[in-house]
Amino acid sequence: MNQKKATEKTLPSLQVNSHQPFRFSWDVYKDNIVTANGIEIPNKKAIIRNDTDRILNVVSDRYQPFYNNQFESIINAYEQVGCNNVKLKEFSGGGKLSVQMQNNSIGAEALTEQILTDNEIKIDDKHKGYVTLINSHDGSCKWMVGLTIVRIVCHNTYLMAIRDLSQGQAIFSGKHLSGSEKIWNNIEASIVSASNTMKDYMFIMEKLKESKWDPSYNWKFFTSTFTTKKGLAKAEASSRMTNLFWDFDLAYNRYQKEMGGNTKYTIFNAVTHVVDHNASKKQVNNGWNAIGRGNAIKTRALSNLFN
């Protein structure tokens, strides 16, 4: 086997703190496979650790590793937007890798107050899970980045986290092919963008808290938020719409009591409460209450509150 390595330099030891970026102590490289008689096997490559020369996988020419140094850049991007306590786990001699960190920024910080149940009990709507990055050099799974409540401490919990991410919790994922590398290279920019969006929304929420609201306008606001102008007359005559407004008004009164005042922030919480609690299980599982029609309603609510 040709010992010329694609990644010659061994990376420094792992150091994770506020002053040092995340680092792997090793990486992988692709090499030709040669028989004992010196004959090169066509269309096949070996994936090898550069610190031990251990073969982790035999792959086709189309296989494109996601190198550990690419992994590092994504982890460091998450650290820069507030994630911390990075935990690295390796299994199968480095064939399987996971990195987790506490998620206190992206997708975790609630944009509104804690949702109230029908019994006036708070539900903590902050995601208590982990930003989880999964990669494999042995072909056991694709690479994935997402949120899971599973803390990886052993191989079994590693498999549980993969199941979580595979069932819809992954934000980004892709196969080990050259075409997927573009997605991977765009993740870092996406993280920074998401962080800035979060900050913008938090600024908007603070402005809503400072703005007084007259609850006598609740019905007008409700109809303009939950319907388009084209369907407004029909919606006003709809019993379903009337029942939805009943839920909305109850939610407003409860949030007004909880927050101690009539503000635009109170009525926006009533909107998010109705949207999220009326979403179907399928919508929630697929994220459509956040990015589909539910998000359109929330966007209209903000537009109406600032007009």
C-alpha contacts under 8 A as a table, 3 or more apart, distances in Angstrom:
res1	aa1	res2	aa2	distance
1	M	31	D	7.38
1	M	32	N	6.38
1	M	33	I	5.65
1	M	34	V	5.18
1	M	35	T	7.84
2	N	31	D	6.56
2	N	32	N	6.43
2	N	33	I	7.76
2	N	34	V	7.79
3	Q	31	D	7.59
4	K	31	D	7.75
5	K	8	E	5.48
5	K	29	Y	5.94
5	K	30	K	7.39
5	K	31	D	7.28
5	K	50	N	7.23
6	A	28	V	7.94
6	A	29	Y	5.03
6	A	30	K	6.55
6	A	31	D	7.93
7	T	10	T	7.68
7	T	27	D	7.07
7	T	28	V	6.95
7	T	29	Y	5.91
7	T	50	N	7.12
8	E	50	N	7.46
10	T	25	S	6.54
10	T	26	W	5.62
10	T	27	D	7.26
10	T	50	N	7.13
10	T	51	D	6.87
11	L	23	R	7.02
11	L	24	F	6.18
11	L	25	S	4.77
11	L	26	W	5.57
11	L	27	D	7.52
12	P	23	R	6.62
12	P	24	F	6.88
12	P	25	S	5.16
12	P	26	W	7.95
13	S	23	R	6.51
13	S	24	F	6.32
13	S	25	S	4.58
14	L	22	F	6.39
14	L	23	R	4.76
14	L	24	F	5.39
14	L	25	S	6.01
15	Q	20	Q	6.19
15	Q	21	P	6.81
15	Q	22	F	5.84
15	Q	23	R	6.23
16	V	19	H	7.99
16	V	20	Q	5.93
16	V	21	P	6.07
16	V	22	F	5.23
16	V	23	R	7.68
16	V	85	N	7.98
16	V	86	V	6.90
17	N	20	Q	5.47
17	N	21	P	7.05
17	N	22	F	7.99
18	S	21	P	7.62
21	P	76	N	6.26
22	F	72	E	6.05
22	F	75	I	7.02
22	F	76	N	6.16
23	R	69	N	7.66
23	R	72	E	6.17
24	F	27	D	7.28
24	F	68	N	6.62
24	F	69	N	7.24
24	F	72	E	7.28
26	W	49	R	7.03
26	W	50	N	6.28
26	W	51	D	5.97
26	W	68	N	7.46
27	D	49	R	5.95
27	D	50	N	5.77
27	D	51	D	7.59
27	D	67	Y	6.33
27	D	68	N	5.37
27	D	69	N	7.14
28	V	47	I	6.40
28	V	48	I	5.26
28	V	49	R	4.50
28	V	50	N	5.46
28	V	65	P	7.99
28	V	67	Y	6.38
28	V	68	N	7.37
29	Y	47	I	5.74
29	Y	48	I	5.41
29	Y	49	R	6.64
29	Y	50	N	6.62
30	K	45	K	6.14
30	K	46	A	5.54
30	K	47	I	4.85
30	K	48	I	6.39
31	D	45	K	5.50
31	D	46	A	5.23
31	D	47	I	6.73
31	D	48	I	7.48
32	N	40	E	6.95
32	N	41	I	7.51
32	N	44	K	6.94
32	N	45	K	5.02
32	N	46	A	6.28
33	I	40	E	5.77
33	I	41	I	5.65
33	I	44	K	6.70
33	I	45	K	5.88
33	I	46	A	6.30
34	V	37	N	7.76
34	V	38	G	5.57
34	V	39	I	5.30
34	V	40	E	4.22
34	V	41	I	5.91
35	T	38	G	5.19
35	T	39	I	5.18
35	T	40	E	6.32
35	T	41	I	7.23
36	A	39	I	7.38
41	I	44	K	6.23
43	N	60	S	5.66
43	N	61	D	5.29
44	K	58	V	6.76
44	K	59	V	5.61
44	K	60	S	4.67
44	K	61	D	5.76
45	K	58	V	5.68
45	K	59	V	5.24
45	K	60	S	6.02
45	K	61	D	6.35
46	A	55	I	6.41
46	A	56	L	7.47
46	A	57	N	5.83
46	A	58	V	4.55
46	A	59	V	6.22
47	I	55	I	5.80
47	I	56	L	5.52
47	I	57	N	5.09
47	I	58	V	6.21
47	I	59	V	7.36
47	I	137	H	7.05
47	I	138	D	7.91
48	I	53	D	5.64
48	I	54	R	5.44
48	I	55	I	4.43
48	I	56	L	5.60
48	I	57	N	7.32
49	R	52	T	5.79
49	R	53	D	5.04
49	R	54	R	5.36
49	R	55	I	6.63
49	R	56	L	7.11
49	R	94	G	7.96
50	N	53	D	5.41
50	N	54	R	7.81
55	I	58	V	7.72
56	L	93	G	7.82
56	L	94	G	7.58
56	L	95	G	5.71
56	L	137	H	6.24
56	L	138	D	5.27
57	N	95	G	7.88
57	N	137	H	6.58
57	N	138	D	4.70
57	N	139	G	6.81
58	V	138	D	7.97
59	V	62	R	7.92
59	V	63	Y	6.14
60	S	63	Y	5.61
62	R	177	L	6.25
62	R	178	S	7.29
63	Y	176	H	5.67
63	Y	177	L	5.15
63	Y	178	S	7.20
64	Q	176	H	4.99
64	Q	177	L	4.69
64	Q	178	S	5.38
64	Q	181	E	7.99
65	P	137	H	7.03
65	P	176	H	5.77
65	P	177	L	7.52
66	F	70	Q	6.45
66	F	71	F	7.26
66	F	135	N	7.68
66	F	143	W	7.99
66	F	176	H	6.86
66	F	181	E	7.67
67	Y	70	Q	5.33
67	Y	71	F	6.56
68	N	71	F	4.82
68	N	72	E	6.26
69	N	72	E	4.96
69	N	73	S	6.64
70	Q	73	S	5.41
70	Q	74	I	6.84
71	F	74	I	5.49
71	F	75	I	6.44
72	E	75	I	5.13
72	E	76	N	6.08
73	S	76	N	5.15
73	S	77	A	6.17
73	S	188	E	7.23
74	I	77	A	5.05
74	I	78	Y	6.46
74	I	187	I	6.94
74	I	188	E	5.49
75	I	78	Y	5.20
75	I	79	E	6.34
75	I	99	V	7.97
76	N	79	E	4.93
76	N	80	Q	6.23
77	A	80	Q	5.16
77	A	81	V	6.77
77	A	188	E	5.90
77	A	191	I	6.76
77	A	192	V	7.15
78	Y	81	V	5.36
78	Y	82	G	6.72
78	Y	83	C	5.60
78	Y	191	I	6.76
79	E	82	G	5.34
79	E	83	C	4.62
79	E	84	N	5.81
80	Q	83	C	7.17
81	V	105	S	6.47
81	V	106	I	7.64
81	V	191	I	7.92
81	V	192	V	7.16
81	V	195	S	6.14
82	G	103	N	7.69
82	G	104	N	6.15
82	G	105	S	5.57
83	C	101	M	6.10
83	C	102	Q	5.53
83	C	103	N	5.20
83	C	104	N	5.62
83	C	105	S	6.36
84	N	101	M	5.37
84	N	102	Q	5.43
84	N	103	N	7.36
84	N	104	N	7.98
85	N	100	Q	7.91
85	N	101	M	5.24
85	N	102	Q	6.07
86	V	99	V	6.74
86	V	100	Q	5.63
86	V	101	M	4.49
86	V	102	Q	7.43
87	K	99	V	5.50
87	K	100	Q	5.16
87	K	101	M	6.26
88	L	97	L	7.50
88	L	98	S	5.88
88	L	99	V	4.52
88	L	100	Q	6.66
89	K	97	L	5.84
89	K	98	S	5.23
89	K	99	V	6.37
89	K	152	I	7.63
89	K	153	V	7.56
90	E	93	G	6.83
90	E	94	G	5.17
90	E	95	G	7.45
90	E	96	K	5.80
90	E	97	L	4.73
90	E	98	S	6.61
91	F	94	G	5.43
91	F	95	G	6.26
91	F	96	K	4.98
91	F	97	L	6.38
91	F	155	H	6.83
92	S	95	G	5.15
92	S	96	K	6.07
93	G	96	K	7.60
94	G	97	L	6.34
94	G	137	H	7.30
95	G	136	S	5.47
95	G	137	H	4.63
95	G	138	D	4.71
95	G	139	G	7.98
96	K	134	I	7.82
96	K	135	N	6.21
96	K	136	S	4.43
96	K	137	H	6.27
96	K	138	D	6.82
96	K	140	S	7.60
97	L	134	I	5.89
97	L	135	N	5.23
97	L	136	S	5.89
98	S	132	T	7.02
98	S	133	L	5.56
98	S	134	I	4.63
98	S	135	N	6.41
98	S	152	I	7.84
98	S	158	Y	7.55
99	V	132	T	5.84
99	V	133	L	5.17
99	V	134	I	6.74
100	Q	130	Y	6.05
100	Q	131	V	5.59
100	Q	132	T	4.55
100	Q	133	L	6.39
100	Q	151	R	7.81
100	Q	152	I	7.70
101	M	130	Y	5.58
101	M	131	V	5.43
101	M	132	T	6.83
102	Q	129	G	7.05
102	Q	130	Y	5.01
102	Q	131	V	6.34
103	N	106	I	6.58
103	N	107	G	7.83
103	N	108	A	6.13
103	N	127	H	7.77
103	N	128	K	7.46
103	N	129	G	6.64
103	N	130	Y	5.27
103	N	131	V	5.50
104	N	108	A	5.67
104	N	109	E	6.33
105	S	108	A	5.55
105	S	109	E	5.82
105	S	195	S	7.13
105	S	198	M	7.89
106	I	109	E	7.16
106	I	191	I	7.69
106	I	194	A	6.70
106	I	195	S	6.21
106	I	198	M	7.35
107	G	110	A	7.83
107	G	127	H	7.47
108	A	126	K	5.38
108	A	127	H	4.78
108	A	128	K	7.39
109	E	126	K	5.62
109	E	127	H	7.29
110	A	113	E	6.94
110	A	114	Q	7.69
110	A	125	D	6.40
110	A	126	K	5.44
111	L	201	Y	7.10
111	L	202	M	6.48
111	L	205	M	7.11
112	T	205	M	7.53
112	T	269	N	6.06
113	E	269	N	6.97
114	Q	122	K	5.97
114	Q	123	I	5.88
114	Q	124	D	5.60
114	Q	125	D	5.73
115	I	122	K	5.80
115	I	123	I	5.40
115	I	124	D	7.10
115	I	125	D	6.69
115	I	273	H	6.63
116	L	119	N	7.63
116	L	120	E	5.40
116	L	121	I	5.42
116	L	122	K	4.61
116	L	123	I	6.04
116	L	254	R	7.93
117	T	120	E	5.24
117	T	121	I	5.20
117	T	122	K	6.30
117	T	123	I	6.94
118	D	121	I	7.29
120	E	254	R	7.87
128	K	149	I	6.67
129	G	147	L	6.31
129	G	148	T	5.23
129	G	149	I	4.00
129	G	150	V	7.06
129	G	151	R	7.99
130	Y	147	L	5.55
130	Y	148	T	5.52
130	Y	149	I	6.05
130	Y	150	V	7.49
130	Y	151	R	7.29
131	V	145	V	7.33
131	V	146	G	5.77
131	V	147	L	4.92
131	V	148	T	6.91
132	T	144	M	7.92
132	T	145	V	5.75
132	T	146	G	5.45
132	T	147	L	5.87
132	T	148	T	6.78
133	L	143	W	7.51
133	L	144	M	5.75
133	L	145	V	4.53
133	L	146	G	6.69
134	I	142	K	7.91
134	I	143	W	5.40
134	I	144	M	5.11
134	I	145	V	6.46
134	I	162	I	7.51
135	N	141	C	7.20
135	N	142	K	6.52
135	N	143	W	4.44
135	N	144	M	6.68
136	S	139	G	6.00
136	S	140	S	6.22
136	S	141	C	6.02
136	S	142	K	6.78
136	S	143	W	6.72
137	H	140	S	7.71
139	G	142	K	7.41
142	K	173	S	6.98
142	K	174	G	5.83
142	K	175	K	4.92
142	K	176	H	6.52
143	W	173	S	5.54
143	W	174	G	5.70
143	W	175	K	6.53
143	W	176	H	7.45
144	M	165	L	7.13
144	M	170	A	6.14
144	M	171	I	7.62
144	M	172	F	5.78
144	M	173	S	4.25
144	M	174	G	6.80
145	V	165	L	7.77
145	V	170	A	5.48
145	V	171	I	5.71
145	V	172	F	5.13
145	V	173	S	6.23
146	G	165	L	6.35
146	G	169	Q	5.68
146	G	170	A	3.99
146	G	171	I	4.72
146	G	172	F	6.65
147	L	165	L	7.16
147	L	169	Q	5.65
147	L	170	A	6.45
147	L	171	I	7.56
148	T	151	R	7.87
148	T	161	A	6.48
148	T	164	D	6.31
148	T	165	L	6.92
148	T	169	Q	6.68
150	V	157	T	6.79
150	V	160	M	6.97
150	V	161	A	5.65
151	R	157	T	6.89
151	R	161	A	7.72
152	I	155	H	7.74
152	I	157	T	5.01
152	I	158	Y	5.26
152	I	161	A	7.12
153	V	157	T	6.21
153	V	158	Y	7.28
154	C	157	T	5.45
154	C	158	Y	6.19
155	H	158	Y	4.88
155	H	159	L	6.32
156	N	159	L	5.18
156	N	160	M	6.33
157	T	160	M	4.78
157	T	161	A	6.12
158	Y	161	A	5.18
158	Y	162	I	6.36
159	L	162	I	5.04
159	L	163	R	6.26
160	M	163	R	5.07
160	M	164	D	6.30
161	A	164	D	4.98
161	A	165	L	6.22
162	I	165	L	5.15
162	I	166	S	5.93
163	R	166	S	5.04
163	R	167	Q	6.14
164	D	167	Q	5.31
164	D	168	G	6.99
164	D	169	Q	6.04
164	D	170	A	7.97
165	L	168	G	5.69
165	L	169	Q	4.43
165	L	170	A	4.60
166	S	169	Q	6.78
166	S	170	A	6.62
167	Q	170	A	7.82
168	G	285	N	7.11
168	G	286	N	6.91
170	A	173	S	6.58
172	F	183	I	7.81
172	F	187	I	7.71
174	G	180	S	5.62
174	G	183	I	7.68
175	K	180	S	6.20
176	H	180	S	6.75
176	H	181	E	7.88
177	L	180	S	5.52
177	L	181	E	6.95
178	S	181	E	5.35
178	S	182	K	7.84
179	G	182	K	6.35
180	S	183	I	5.42
180	S	184	W	6.67
181	E	184	W	5.00
181	E	185	N	6.13
182	K	185	N	5.12
182	K	186	N	6.27
183	I	186	N	5.20
183	I	187	I	6.47
184	W	187	I	5.37
184	W	188	E	7.92
185	N	188	E	6.70
186	N	189	A	5.52
186	N	190	S	6.28
187	I	190	S	4.90
187	I	191	I	6.18
188	E	191	I	5.20
188	E	192	V	6.51
189	A	192	V	5.22
189	A	193	S	6.14
190	S	193	S	4.98
190	S	194	A	6.01
191	I	194	A	5.06
191	I	195	S	6.14
192	V	195	S	5.09
192	V	196	N	6.31
193	S	196	N	5.18
193	S	197	T	6.17
194	A	197	T	4.99
194	A	198	M	6.12
195	S	198	M	5.08
195	S	199	K	6.33
196	N	199	K	5.08
196	N	200	D	6.20
197	T	200	D	5.03
197	T	201	Y	6.22
198	M	201	Y	5.17
198	M	202	M	6.18
199	K	202	M	5.09
199	K	203	F	6.24
200	D	203	F	5.15
200	D	204	I	6.34
201	Y	204	I	4.94
201	Y	205	M	6.19
202	M	205	M	5.01
202	M	206	E	6.34
203	F	206	E	5.19
203	F	207	K	6.46
204	I	207	K	5.09
204	I	208	L	6.35
205	M	208	L	5.05
205	M	209	K	6.36
205	M	265	Y	6.66
206	E	209	K	5.13
206	E	210	E	6.61
207	K	210	E	5.26
207	K	211	S	6.60
208	L	211	S	5.21
208	L	263	T	6.87
208	L	264	K	5.02
208	L	265	Y	4.67
209	K	212	K	7.81
209	K	263	T	6.05
209	K	264	K	6.39
209	K	265	Y	4.94
209	K	266	T	7.75
210	E	263	T	7.20
210	E	264	K	7.98
211	S	263	T	5.54
211	S	264	K	5.74
211	S	265	Y	7.66
212	K	262	N	5.99
212	K	263	T	4.26
212	K	264	K	6.10
213	W	262	N	5.19
213	W	263	T	4.48
213	W	264	K	5.37
213	W	267	I	7.98
214	D	217	Y	6.02
214	D	218	N	7.77
214	D	262	N	6.73
214	D	263	T	7.79
215	P	218	N	5.17
215	P	262	N	7.12
216	S	219	W	7.48
217	Y	220	K	5.48
217	Y	221	F	6.09
218	N	221	F	5.13
218	N	222	F	5.86
218	N	249	D	7.56
219	W	222	F	4.93
219	W	223	T	6.16
219	W	245	F	7.47
220	K	223	T	5.43
220	K	224	S	6.24
221	F	224	S	5.29
221	F	225	T	6.03
221	F	301	A	7.97
221	F	304	N	7.40
222	F	225	T	5.16
222	F	226	F	5.98
222	F	245	F	7.10
222	F	248	F	7.95
223	T	226	F	5.40
223	T	227	T	5.75
223	T	232	L	6.90
223	T	235	A	7.80
223	T	236	E	7.42
224	S	227	T	5.69
224	S	228	T	6.70
224	S	229	K	7.20
224	S	232	L	7.57
224	S	304	N	7.81
225	T	228	T	7.49
225	T	297	I	6.04
225	T	298	K	7.80
225	T	300	R	5.51
225	T	301	A	5.29
225	T	304	N	7.25
226	F	297	I	5.88
227	T	231	G	6.23
227	T	232	L	5.85
227	T	235	A	7.12
228	T	231	G	5.53
228	T	232	L	6.14
229	K	232	L	5.13
230	K	233	A	7.80
231	G	234	K	5.56
231	G	235	A	6.03
232	L	235	A	5.02
232	L	236	E	6.16
233	A	236	E	5.28
233	A	237	A	6.66
234	K	237	A	5.35
234	K	238	S	6.33
235	A	238	S	4.98
235	A	241	M	5.95
236	E	241	M	6.62
236	E	242	T	7.30
237	A	241	M	7.64
237	A	242	T	7.89
238	S	241	M	5.13
238	S	242	T	6.39
239	S	242	T	4.93
239	S	243	N	6.18
240	R	243	N	5.14
240	R	244	L	6.13
241	M	244	L	4.95
241	M	245	F	6.15
242	T	245	F	5.10
242	T	246	W	6.30
243	N	246	W	4.96
243	N	247	D	6.50
244	L	247	D	5.14
244	L	248	F	6.16
244	L	274	V	7.87
245	F	248	F	4.70
245	F	249	D	5.94
246	W	249	D	5.19
246	W	250	L	6.20
247	D	250	L	5.17
247	D	251	A	6.10
247	D	274	V	6.98
248	F	251	A	5.07
248	F	252	Y	6.14
248	F	270	A	5.96
248	F	271	V	6.94
248	F	273	H	7.96
248	F	274	V	6.08
249	D	252	Y	4.97
249	D	253	N	6.24
249	D	270	A	7.68
250	L	253	N	5.20
250	L	254	R	6.24
251	A	254	R	5.14
251	A	255	Y	6.12
251	A	270	A	5.20
251	A	273	H	7.03
251	A	274	V	7.56
252	Y	255	Y	5.20
252	Y	256	Q	5.91
252	Y	266	T	6.56
252	Y	267	I	5.86
252	Y	269	N	7.51
252	Y	270	A	4.97
253	N	256	Q	5.01
253	N	257	K	6.14
254	R	257	K	5.11
254	R	258	E	6.09
255	Y	258	E	4.81
255	Y	259	M	5.81
255	Y	260	G	7.98
255	Y	266	T	5.88
255	Y	267	I	7.96
255	Y	269	N	7.13
255	Y	270	A	7.03
256	Q	259	M	5.27
256	Q	260	G	5.57
256	Q	261	G	5.30
256	Q	262	N	5.88
256	Q	263	T	7.99
256	Q	266	T	5.86
257	K	260	G	5.13
257	K	261	G	6.95
259	M	266	T	7.21
261	G	266	T	7.56
262	N	266	T	6.31
262	N	267	I	7.90
263	T	266	T	5.18
263	T	267	I	6.80
264	K	267	I	5.26
264	K	268	F	6.14
264	K	305	L	6.83
265	Y	268	F	5.10
265	Y	269	N	6.22
266	T	269	N	5.22
266	T	270	A	6.49
267	I	270	A	4.91
267	I	271	V	6.45
268	F	271	V	5.05
268	F	272	T	6.39
268	F	298	K	7.94
268	F	301	A	6.82
268	F	302	L	7.48
269	N	272	T	5.15
269	N	273	H	5.97
270	A	273	H	5.05
270	A	274	V	6.26
271	V	274	V	5.33
271	V	275	V	6.15
271	V	298	K	6.83
271	V	301	A	7.35
272	T	275	V	5.08
272	T	276	D	5.89
272	T	298	K	6.68
273	H	276	D	5.41
273	H	277	H	5.86
274	V	277	H	5.31
274	V	278	N	5.81
275	V	278	N	5.45
275	V	279	A	6.19
275	V	289	N	7.07
275	V	294	G	5.82
275	V	297	I	7.78
276	D	279	A	5.33
276	D	289	N	6.38
276	D	294	G	7.54
279	A	283	Q	5.94
279	A	284	V	6.37
279	A	289	N	6.14
279	A	294	G	7.87
280	S	283	Q	5.09
280	S	284	V	6.28
281	K	284	V	5.13
281	K	285	N	6.03
282	K	285	N	5.09
282	K	286	N	6.05
283	Q	286	N	5.21
283	Q	287	G	5.85
283	Q	288	W	4.84
283	Q	289	N	5.69
284	V	287	G	4.97
284	V	288	W	6.19
284	V	289	N	5.82
284	V	290	A	7.92
285	N	288	W	7.83
287	G	290	A	5.43
287	G	291	I	6.28
287	G	292	G	7.63
288	W	291	I	4.96
288	W	292	G	4.36
288	W	293	R	6.81
288	W	294	G	6.81
288	W	295	N	7.78
289	N	292	G	5.73
289	N	293	R	6.49
289	N	294	G	4.42
289	N	295	N	6.18
290	A	293	R	7.96
290	A	294	G	5.92
290	A	295	N	5.05
291	I	294	G	6.83
291	I	295	N	5.10
291	I	296	A	7.69
292	G	295	N	5.43
292	G	296	A	6.54
293	R	296	A	4.97
293	R	297	I	6.42
294	G	297	I	5.21
294	G	298	K	6.44
295	N	298	K	5.02
295	N	299	T	6.05
296	A	299	T	5.03
296	A	300	R	6.19
297	I	300	R	5.12
297	I	301	A	6.19
298	K	301	A	4.95
298	K	302	L	6.38
299	T	302	L	5.24
299	T	303	S	6.23
300	R	303	S	4.93
300	R	304	N	6.03
301	A	304	N	5.15
301	A	305	L	6.15
302	L	305	L	5.06
302	L	306	F	6.23
303	S	306	F	5.34
303	S	307	N	6.16
304	N	307	N	5.23
